[in-house]
Amino acid sequence: MTLQKNEIWVGTYQGRHDGTQVTVTATRDDTRPEPYVWTCSCGASRSFPAKYGVDRSAWRHTHPTRWDQLRQWTARLFRTRSTS
């Protein structure tokens, strides 16, 4: 991921979700209403007003709890069945 000239790198989180290896990059940009944002290599992203929220959310995205893993597995199961 390439940073824009008005973005500052905050952190990088590596882990797995949905069965694939992912990398989340957290940045700060004071020109946005919610300056903290994380962007995942899977295409997901979220923005936050404070650094505390971005760190927790990015970590949980890359290291899902057992409940999150069960929810993801169920979503994949029904998505596979509905396209068949």
Buried (B, 14 or more C-beta within 10 A) or exposed (E): EEEEEEBEEBBEBEBEBEEEEBBBBBBBBEEBEEBBBBBBBBEEEBBBEEBEBBBEBBBBBBEBEEEEBEEBEEEEEEEEEEEE
